[in-house]
Amino acid sequence: MKRTYLIVGHSSGIGLALTRQALDAGHAVLGLSRRSSGITLPGLAERQADVLEVDLATLDLPQTLDGVAYCPGTINLKSFRALKEADFLGDFRATALGTVGVLQATASALKAGQQPGVVLFSTVAVQQGMPFHASVAMAKGAIEGLTRSLAAEWAPAIRVNAIAPSLTRTPLAERLLSSEERVQASRDRHPLRQIGEPDDVASAALYLLGDQARWVTGQVWGVDGGMSSVRA
Ligand SMILES: NC(=O)c1ccc[n+]([C@@H]2O[C@H](COP(=O)([O-])OP(=O)(O)OC[C@H]3O[C@@H](n4cnc5c(N)ncnc54)[C@H](OP(=O)(O)O)[C@@H]3O)[C@@H](O)[C@H]2O)c1
C-alpha cells in the first residue's frame, strides 16, 4: 500500500537513502532539509527550511502522514574537559528539541494516518560508552527516553521506534573516515568487520515506518555491525 512519509533530513546520508528506498517502494515522500536533495523522482516533494528555526505551521505540511523520520544529528566529539555549555545545548537542540518540535507539529497528521510509525535516530554510543562522546551520547540518550515515553503515550495509535547506528559512511561521518587507514581501523573495531552504508540503516528505518512493523513499538534497534552487543 502506498504511504506518505515526512523525512526530515532527506538531503544527505541516511535520510537520503531512506528517501530513495521509500520512493523506490512506491511511497510518497515529503522531504524537509535546509538544502534540496537534488533528486527529481516521482512521489517526492521538498521543503527547504531549518527545522530548528522555522515555524513548522508555515510549511503547509500534509493533514495525513503515515510516518515521520527525524534524521538531523551531530557528531561533536571532544574530551569532556573541552566541552562547553554551548556544545551540550547545541547537540541537545539539534537532536532532541528538533525532534520534539517536528513530532508536536505532526502528531495530528500521524493520528490520521494508516498504521503510522515514527523513526528516530540514536547512536551506538548510548548503549556502549565511548570516549569523547559525552555530549552526543547525552543528547541521543534523550532520544531513547523519548522513544519509549512516546511509544507508551501514543499507543495504540502511533508506533515510535529508534535506530542506533554505529559508524556509517555519510557526510556527517566524513571526518572520521578521511583516510583508508581510518576506514580500515573502523572496520576492524566492528564484529562484522564493516562500517555501515546509508542503505544498511535506511532499510531498517523503512521497515519500522511501514505497516509490516505494526507490532513493533518502543524499540531501539542497534544497526551497528554488532558493536553494541557482540564481542568477536
Ligand atoms: N553517520 C554516522 O556514522 C552515524 C552514527 C550514529 C548515529 N547517526 C545518526 O543518524 C542520523 C542521520 O545521520 P547522517 O549521518 O545521515 O547525517 P547527515 O549526513 O548529516 O544528514 C543529516 C540530514 O539532516 C539535515 N539537517 C541537519 N540539520 C538540519 C536542520 N537544522 N534543519 C533541517 N534539516 C537539517 C541535513 O540536511 P541539510 O544540511 O540540507 O539541512 C541532512 O539531510 C543522525 O541523527 C545521526 O546522529 C549517524
The ligand as a Tripos MOL2 file, in Angstrom:
@<TRIPOS>MOLECULE
LIG
   48    52     1     0     0
SMALL
NO_CHARGES

@<TRIPOS>ATOM
      1 N1         26.7210    8.6250   10.1700 N.am      1 LIG1
      2 C1         27.0150    8.0260   11.3240 C.2       1 LIG1
      3 O1         28.1200    7.4650   11.4980 O.2       1 LIG1
      4 C2         26.0250    7.9800   12.4500 C.ar      1 LIG1
      5 C3         26.3260    7.2280   13.5880 C.ar      1 LIG1
      6 C4         25.4280    7.1930   14.6540 C.ar      1 LIG1
      7 C5         24.2380    7.9110   14.5660 C.ar      1 LIG1
      8 N2         23.9530    8.6290   13.4310 N.ar      1 LIG1
      9 C6         22.7010    9.3760   13.4010 C.3       1 LIG1
     10 O2         21.9630    9.0640   12.2360 O.3       1 LIG1
     11 C7         21.2160   10.2180   11.8140 C.3       1 LIG1
     12 C8         21.4810   10.5020   10.3420 C.3       1 LIG1
     13 O3         22.8680   10.7670   10.2320 O.3       1 LIG1
     14 P1         23.6110   11.0290    8.8490 P.3       1 LIG1
     15 O4         24.9840   10.5270    9.0410 O.co2     1 LIG1
     16 O5         22.7930   10.5730    7.6970 O.co2     1 LIG1
     17 O6         23.6680   12.6490    8.8870 O.3       1 LIG1
     18 P2         23.8850   13.7010    7.7030 P.3       1 LIG1
     19 O7         24.5850   13.0930    6.5470 O.co2     1 LIG1
     20 O8         24.4860   14.9050    8.3650 O.co2     1 LIG1
     21 O9         22.3860   14.0610    7.2760 O.3       1 LIG1
     22 C9         21.5920   14.8210    8.1430 C.3       1 LIG1
     23 C10        20.4040   15.3620    7.3890 C.3       1 LIG1
     24 O10        19.7020   16.2690    8.2640 O.3       1 LIG1
     25 C11        19.5460   17.5330    7.6130 C.3       1 LIG1
     26 N3         19.5780   18.5730    8.6250 N.ar      1 LIG1
     27 C12        20.5610   18.8040    9.5340 C.ar      1 LIG1
     28 N4         20.2510   19.8720   10.2910 N.ar      1 LIG1
     29 C13        19.0530   20.3200    9.8400 C.ar      1 LIG1
     30 C14        18.2120   21.3880   10.2060 C.ar      1 LIG1
     31 N5         18.5440   22.2330   11.2060 N.pl3     1 LIG1
     32 N6         17.0450   21.5900    9.5380 N.ar      1 LIG1
     33 C15        16.7110   20.7540    8.5200 C.ar      1 LIG1
     34 N7         17.4550   19.7120    8.1280 N.ar      1 LIG1
     35 C16        18.6230   19.5010    8.7790 C.ar      1 LIG1
     36 C17        20.7160   17.6140    6.6370 C.3       1 LIG1
     37 O11        20.3950   18.4090    5.5180 O.3       1 LIG1
     38 P3         20.7440   19.9500    5.3090 P.3       1 LIG1
     39 O12        22.1770   20.1280    5.6980 O.co2     1 LIG1
     40 O13        20.4170   20.1500    3.8580 O.co2     1 LIG1
     41 O14        19.8000   20.6910    6.2020 O.co2     1 LIG1
     42 C18        20.7790   16.1590    6.1590 C.3       1 LIG1
     43 O15        19.8170   15.9400    5.1470 O.3       1 LIG1
     44 C19        21.6600   11.3630   12.7280 C.3       1 LIG1
     45 O16        20.7060   11.5710   13.7300 O.3       1 LIG1
     46 C20        22.9570   10.8780   13.3200 C.3       1 LIG1
     47 O17        23.2240   11.4320   14.5880 O.3       1 LIG1
     48 C21        24.8150    8.6810   12.3770 C.ar      1 LIG1
@<TRIPOS>BOND
     1     1     2 1
     2     2     3 2
     3     2     4 1
     4     4     5 ar
     5     4    48 ar
     6     5     6 ar
     7     6     7 ar
     8     7     8 ar
     9     8     9 1
    10     8    48 ar
    11     9    10 1
    12     9    46 1
    13    10    11 1
    14    11    12 1
    15    11    44 1
    16    12    13 1
    17    13    14 1
    18    14    15 2
    19    14    16 1
    20    14    17 1
    21    17    18 1
    22    18    19 2
    23    18    20 1
    24    18    21 1
    25    21    22 1
    26    22    23 1
    27    23    24 1
    28    23    42 1
    29    24    25 1
    30    25    26 1
    31    25    36 1
    32    26    27 ar
    33    26    35 ar
    34    27    28 ar
    35    28    29 ar
    36    29    30 ar
    37    29    35 ar
    38    30    31 1
    39    30    32 ar
    40    32    33 ar
    41    33    34 ar
    42    34    35 ar
    43    36    37 1
    44    36    42 1
    45    37    38 1
    46    38    39 2
    47    38    40 1
    48    38    41 1
    49    42    43 1
    50    44    45 1
    51    44    46 1
    52    46    47 1
@<TRIPOS>SUBSTRUCTURE
     1 LIG1         1 GROUP 0 **** ****
